[in-house]
Amino acid sequence: MTDYPDILYTKENHIATITLDRPDKMNSFSAAMSDSLYRAVQDAATDKQVRVIVLTAKGRAFCSGADVKAMAQSFDKPGAEQRGREIALRSSIYVLMQKCDKPIICAVNGVAAGGGLDLALACDIRIASDQARFAEVYIRRGMIPASGGTFFLPRLVGIDRACLMVWTGDMIDAHEAEKIGLVTMVVPQAELEMATMDLAEKLAKGPPLAIQRAKRAIYDGLTMNLDETLKMISPIVQELNQTEDHKEGARAFVEKREPVFRGE
């Protein structure tokens, strides 16, 4: 079994669940956790048995970003190069998540701040507990979002709200986050795991090839006009037309039953 320090990795029913496991540190990034998270996402992305990835955390926080206490203690010591490598590794995680064709659902159980918010934003869908809170706190440390916040936020909430969050570092609650489009839905804390797994299971039962191609088309299409998008989609449709999953979907419709998709 693969060892992932500072995270838990489980796999069941085509769903890989990655759980941040530094609850006593509000799941702030350690070098070990950053490395484990990268390897876990990479493993889930390349595992043919995995169709959906769920990202969540233990304890009262989702992820508070960088371990600021450890960072402050290191300022007067050699190690700037090491800190730079850690930031680069965290950034590469978010790029990996965006390039992963499988759906990634984030269950935000508590505070998501700084790099923790950027991590949630890199996921495709965010389900938030009603106790979750969100902030781009970098500005309070004399910094700017280091891991994609300036890329993700304006695309989700608009330029003006992104500027407001980045410039002030103010915390917003889950319902405000839902209102502005930062999260997909908000559920009571006690229902977060159930709501997340219900959606994950629904997607895992869907046609994985079509879902993966759809994710890629959505993200790639963000930089295209309509004509370019349709040209990109055409060969994908032709490819999917030849799959067993497409034939199964058609048969199931005619036979009035639920389809069983095998990813073939």
C-alpha positions as CSV (number, residue, x, y, z in Angstrom):
1,M,0.0,0.0,0.0
2,T,1.3,3.5,-0.9
3,D,2.3,5.6,2.0
4,Y,1.0,9.2,2.0
5,P,2.2,11.1,5.1
6,D,-0.3,13.7,6.4
7,I,-3.2,12.6,4.2
8,L,-5.5,9.6,4.0
9,Y,-6.2,7.9,0.7
10,T,-9.0,5.4,0.2
11,K,-10.6,3.9,-2.9
12,E,-14.1,2.3,-3.1
13,N,-16.7,2.0,-5.8
14,H,-14.6,3.8,-8.4
15,I,-14.2,6.8,-6.0
16,A,-10.8,7.9,-4.6
17,T,-11.1,9.9,-1.4
18,I,-8.2,12.1,-0.4
19,T,-8.4,13.5,3.1
20,L,-6.0,16.1,4.5
21,D,-4.9,14.8,7.9
22,R,-3.2,17.5,9.9
23,P,-6.3,18.5,12.0
24,D,-4.1,19.9,14.9
25,K,-2.5,22.3,12.4
26,M,-5.8,23.2,10.7
27,N,-4.5,21.1,7.8
28,S,-2.0,23.7,6.9
29,F,0.5,22.6,4.3
30,S,3.6,20.8,5.4
31,A,6.2,19.7,2.9
32,A,5.2,16.1,3.5
33,M,1.5,16.9,3.0
34,S,2.2,18.8,-0.3
35,D,4.2,15.8,-1.6
36,S,1.6,13.3,-0.5
37,L,-1.2,15.3,-2.0
38,Y,0.6,15.6,-5.4
39,R,1.3,11.8,-5.5
40,A,-2.3,10.9,-4.4
41,V,-3.9,13.1,-7.1
42,Q,-1.5,11.7,-9.6
43,D,-2.2,8.1,-8.6
44,A,-6.0,8.7,-8.7
45,A,-5.7,10.4,-12.1
46,T,-3.9,7.5,-13.6
47,D,-5.8,4.7,-11.9
48,K,-8.2,3.1,-14.4
49,Q,-10.4,2.0,-11.6
50,V,-11.0,5.5,-10.3
51,R,-13.7,7.6,-12.0
52,V,-14.2,10.3,-9.4
53,I,-11.9,12.0,-6.9
54,V,-13.2,13.5,-3.6
55,L,-11.0,15.9,-1.7
56,T,-11.8,16.7,1.9
57,A,-10.2,17.1,5.3
58,K,-10.3,16.0,9.0
59,G,-11.1,18.3,11.9
60,R,-12.6,21.7,12.0
61,A,-10.7,23.2,9.1
62,F,-10.4,22.3,5.4
63,C,-7.0,23.9,4.9
64,S,-5.6,27.1,6.4
65,G,-3.0,27.4,3.7
66,A,0.7,27.6,4.5
67,D,1.9,26.8,8.0
68,V,2.5,30.5,8.9
69,K,4.0,29.7,12.3
70,A,6.7,27.5,10.8
71,M,7.2,30.1,8.0
72,A,7.7,32.9,10.5
73,Q,10.2,30.9,12.5
74,S,12.2,30.2,9.3
75,F,12.6,33.8,8.2
76,D,15.9,34.3,10.0
77,K,17.3,31.0,9.0
78,P,18.7,29.7,5.7
79,G,16.0,28.0,3.6
80,A,14.5,30.5,1.2
81,E,15.3,28.1,-1.6
82,Q,13.5,25.2,0.2
83,R,10.4,27.5,0.7
84,G,10.4,28.3,-3.0
85,R,10.4,24.6,-3.8
86,E,7.5,24.0,-1.5
87,I,5.5,26.8,-3.1
88,A,6.3,25.5,-6.6
89,L,5.2,22.0,-5.5
90,R,1.9,23.3,-4.2
91,S,1.3,25.2,-7.5
92,S,2.0,22.1,-9.5
93,I,-0.7,20.2,-7.5
94,Y,-3.3,22.7,-8.8
95,V,-2.1,22.4,-12.3
96,L,-2.2,18.6,-12.0
97,M,-5.8,18.9,-10.8
98,Q,-6.9,21.1,-13.7
99,K,-5.2,18.7,-16.2
100,C,-6.9,15.7,-14.6
101,D,-9.8,14.7,-16.8
102,K,-11.7,13.0,-13.9
103,P,-14.2,15.0,-11.9
104,I,-12.8,16.3,-8.6
105,I,-15.3,17.2,-5.9
106,C,-14.2,19.2,-2.9
107,A,-16.0,18.8,0.4
108,V,-15.2,22.0,2.4
109,N,-15.8,21.2,6.0
110,G,-14.4,24.3,7.6
111,V,-12.0,27.2,7.0
112,A,-10.4,27.4,3.5
113,A,-7.9,30.2,3.5
114,G,-5.0,31.2,1.3
115,G,-3.5,28.2,-0.4
116,G,-6.4,26.2,1.1
117,L,-8.9,28.3,-0.7
118,D,-6.8,28.0,-3.9
119,L,-6.9,24.2,-3.4
120,A,-10.7,24.2,-3.2
121,L,-10.9,26.5,-6.2
122,A,-8.8,24.0,-8.3
123,C,-11.5,21.4,-7.9
124,D,-14.4,21.2,-10.3
125,I,-17.2,21.3,-7.8
126,R,-17.2,22.6,-4.2
127,I,-19.8,21.4,-1.7
128,A,-19.5,23.5,1.5
129,S,-20.6,22.8,5.0
130,D,-22.7,25.7,6.5
131,Q,-19.8,26.1,8.9
132,A,-17.2,26.7,6.1
133,R,-15.5,30.0,5.6
134,F,-13.3,31.4,2.9
135,A,-10.6,34.0,2.6
136,E,-7.7,34.9,0.4
137,V,-5.6,35.9,3.3
138,Y,-2.3,36.5,1.5
139,I,-2.7,40.3,1.5
140,R,-2.5,40.2,5.3
141,R,0.9,38.7,5.1
142,G,2.1,41.2,2.5
143,M,1.6,38.7,-0.3
144,I,-0.6,37.9,-3.2
145,P,-2.3,34.5,-4.0
146,A,0.6,32.2,-4.9
147,S,-1.3,29.1,-6.1
148,G,-3.8,30.1,-8.7
149,G,-6.2,32.3,-6.8
150,T,-5.8,35.2,-9.3
151,F,-6.7,32.7,-12.0
152,F,-9.6,30.8,-10.4
153,L,-11.4,33.5,-8.5
154,P,-12.3,36.0,-11.3
155,R,-13.5,33.1,-13.5
156,L,-15.9,32.0,-10.7
157,V,-17.0,35.2,-9.0
158,G,-16.2,37.9,-11.5
159,I,-13.4,40.5,-11.5
160,D,-14.8,42.9,-9.0
161,R,-15.5,40.3,-6.3
162,A,-12.1,38.7,-6.9
163,C,-10.4,42.0,-6.5
164,L,-12.3,42.6,-3.2
165,M,-11.4,39.2,-1.8
166,V,-7.7,39.4,-2.8
167,W,-7.2,43.1,-1.8
168,T,-8.9,42.9,1.6
169,G,-8.3,39.3,2.7
170,D,-11.7,39.4,4.4
171,M,-13.4,36.2,5.4
172,I,-16.8,35.3,3.9
173,D,-19.2,32.6,5.1
174,A,-20.5,29.6,3.2
175,H,-23.8,31.2,2.2
176,E,-22.1,34.3,0.8
177,A,-19.7,32.0,-1.0
178,E,-22.7,30.2,-2.6
179,K,-24.4,33.5,-3.5
180,I,-21.3,34.8,-5.5
181,G,-20.7,31.4,-7.2
182,L,-17.5,30.5,-5.2
183,V,-19.1,27.2,-4.1
184,T,-21.6,25.0,-5.9
185,M,-23.9,24.3,-2.9
186,V,-24.1,24.5,0.9
187,V,-25.4,21.8,3.1
188,P,-25.6,21.4,6.9
189,Q,-22.4,20.2,8.5
190,A,-23.9,16.9,9.5
191,E,-24.9,16.2,5.9
192,L,-21.7,17.2,4.1
193,E,-20.2,13.7,3.8
194,M,-23.5,12.2,2.6
195,A,-24.2,15.0,0.1
196,T,-20.6,14.7,-1.3
197,M,-20.7,10.9,-1.6
198,D,-24.2,11.0,-3.2
199,L,-22.9,13.2,-6.0
200,A,-19.6,11.2,-6.3
201,E,-21.5,7.9,-6.6
202,K,-23.9,9.4,-9.2
203,L,-20.9,10.6,-11.3
204,A,-19.1,7.3,-10.8
205,K,-22.1,5.4,-12.2
206,G,-22.0,7.7,-15.3
207,P,-20.1,7.0,-18.5
208,P,-16.5,7.8,-17.5
209,L,-15.2,8.4,-21.1
210,A,-17.9,11.0,-21.8
211,I,-17.6,12.7,-18.5
212,Q,-13.8,13.0,-18.9
213,R,-14.1,14.3,-22.4
214,A,-16.7,16.8,-21.3
215,K,-14.5,18.1,-18.5
216,R,-11.6,18.6,-20.9
217,A,-13.9,20.3,-23.5
218,I,-15.3,22.7,-20.8
219,Y,-11.9,23.8,-19.6
220,D,-10.3,24.0,-23.0
221,G,-13.3,25.8,-24.4
222,L,-12.7,28.7,-21.9
223,T,-10.1,30.2,-24.3
224,M,-12.0,29.5,-27.5
225,N,-14.7,31.1,-29.5
226,L,-17.8,29.1,-30.6
227,D,-16.4,28.1,-34.0
228,E,-13.2,26.8,-32.4
229,T,-15.2,25.0,-29.7
230,L,-17.4,23.2,-32.2
231,K,-14.4,22.1,-34.2
232,M,-12.8,20.7,-31.1
233,I,-16.0,18.9,-30.1
234,S,-16.6,17.2,-33.5
235,P,-13.9,14.5,-33.3
236,I,-14.7,13.9,-29.6
237,V,-18.4,13.2,-30.6
238,Q,-17.2,10.9,-33.3
239,E,-15.0,9.0,-30.9
240,L,-17.7,8.6,-28.3
241,N,-20.2,7.4,-30.9
242,Q,-18.0,4.3,-31.3
243,T,-17.8,3.4,-27.6
244,E,-19.6,0.6,-25.9
245,D,-20.9,3.0,-23.3
246,H,-22.7,5.0,-26.0
247,K,-24.3,1.8,-27.3
248,E,-25.2,0.8,-23.7
249,G,-26.8,4.2,-23.1
250,A,-29.0,3.8,-26.2
251,R,-30.0,0.2,-25.3
252,A,-30.8,1.2,-21.8
253,F,-33.0,4.0,-23.0
254,V,-35.0,1.7,-25.3
255,E,-35.2,-1.0,-22.7
256,K,-36.3,1.5,-20.0
257,R,-33.6,0.6,-17.5
258,E,-30.6,2.2,-15.9
259,P,-27.5,1.9,-18.0
260,V,-24.4,0.1,-16.7
261,F,-21.3,2.0,-18.0
262,R,-18.0,0.2,-18.1
263,G,-15.7,2.9,-19.5
264,E,-15.3,1.1,-22.8
